[in-house]
């Protein structure tokens, strides 16, 4: 079982990202449908910084934490106009 956390605008707050790491986040999901690289870059950097600090303090390699990053990319949008029956 993995804990997947969808991170939005609050990902710009390093304290929020640290709280998710402490709470047990295994995968940080970033929704790219409404965001661009500049919007999600701070969250990725905060995660890296948080993990580096945490892992430097780990007493043993088995105590190190690794968290995946999932980018949910925008898929094709299908739009329909007026149909025959309304």
Secondary structure, DSSP 4 states (H G I P E B T S, - for coil): ---EEE--GGGG-HHHHHHHHHHT--EEEEETTS--HHHHHHHHHHHHHHHHHHHHH-SSGGG----EEEEE-----------TT-
